[in-house]
Amino acid sequence: MSHRYRAHRRLWLGVLWMCAVGAAVSLAQQSDDPAPPDATVQLVVDYGDGVEKHFTALPFREGVTVLDVLESAQRHPRGIKFVHRGKAATAFLTRIDDLENEGRGRNWVYRVNGELADCSFATFVLKAGDTVLWKFGAYR
């Protein structure tokens, strides 16, 4: 190989390396970007009797929890009322509107984006675009 060929090869490899690094940094920055100022979350309350309330554009902010979303829905002119006990990791929802947990029967259970939650609703931090579903029914 000629000296000139090796120099060009090193130059092009360097350019390709810089492009790859730049692309990786760009992707990493995109995932760390804050949510747009008009970002929202959704809340669906399913009463288990064919009636649902949909809040399709509740405001999102970094660190918002499922409890914060319920409070936002409660402040809405056609909102909900809810009761809970405990705080943070021990918070437990006992009632939405006129439906109270039955204990061994039907109860309020929540999911985020279709996945059953595995922690208290007061500590579950949401992402922009998430959908929270509270459903009154048998635990499944």
N, C-alpha and C positions, 0 to 999 in steps of 0.2 A: 504494500500500500504506500502511496505517496504521502509525503508530509502534508501537502495541501488537502488531500482527501481526508486524512485523519483530523485535521484542523476543522474542516467543514462538518465532519461527523460529530466532533465534540461540541461544536457550536449548535447544531441542530438538536443534539441530545439535551444540551443545556436549555434550549428554548422549550422543548417538549416538557422537560422537568419543571420549568417555571410555570408553564400552562397548567400542568397537573396540580402543582401546589396552589396556584391561584384559584383553580376550580374548587379544590378542597376547602380552602379558606372561605370562599364565597358561600359554599353550601353550609359550612359551620356557622357563619354569620347569619344566614337566613333562618336557621332553626332557633337562634338566640334572639331574633328580632322580636320586639314587643308586639302585642296584638294591635291591629289598627284601632284608632279611636272609636270607630263605630261598631266594634266587635260585640257580639251578643251571645247569649246562651238561651236554651229553650227549657221550659218546664211543662210537663204534662201531668195532670192529676187525674187518675183513672179510679172512679168510685166503685168499680166492680159491678155496676148495674146497667151498663150501656151508656153512662154519662161520663164525659171527660171535659176538663178545662184545659185549654192550650194557651200558654203564654209563649209566643213565638219569637219575641225580641226583647228579652230582659237584658239590661246592661251588663257588660262584662268588664272586669278589671283584674289585674294580676292579683292572685291570692284569693279570689272569690271562692267561697265554699257553697255547698248545697244549702246550708242554713241561710247564708246571705241571699241566695236566690229565692228561698221561701219567703224571707222577709221582704224582698223586693216585690214578689207576687202579692203579698199581704197588703202592701201600700197601694197597689193598683186599684182604680175606682171599681172594678168588677172582680176584685181579688178574692183571696181565700183567707180563712182564719185557721190557725194551727196552734197546737199546744205541744210543748215538749218539757221534759225534765232533765236535769243534769247539765253539765257543761263540757265543752271540748270533747275529749275521747269518750266520755260517759253520757253524752247527750243522747236522748232517746225520744223520738217522736211518738206521741200518744194519740193525737187526733188531728184530722183535717176537716174543717167545717163541722158537720154534725156526726161524722163517723169516727167512733172511738175504737181503739184496739180491743179485741175480744180476748186476748190471751191465747187460749188453746184453739180458738176459731180463726176468724179472719183478722188480719192486721195490716198496717201500713208497711210496705217494703219498697225500697228504692233501688233503681238501677241507673247507671250512667252509660249512655250509648249502647244500651241493651245488655250490659254486663252487671250482674248482681254485685253490689258494693260490699266491700269487706272491712269497712270501718265506719265510725260514727259520721252522720251527715254533717256534723259541725266541724269536722276536720278534713273532709274530702274536698280537696282543691280541684277546681274545674279548669278546663282550657277553653279558649274561645271556640264557639261552635258546638260545644257539648250539649247533649240533650239529657235532662234528668226526668225520669219517670217515677212517680210515686203511685203505687197500685195498692188498692185495698182488696185483700183476698188471702187465700191460704198461702203459706210460705212455700215457694218452689224454687 
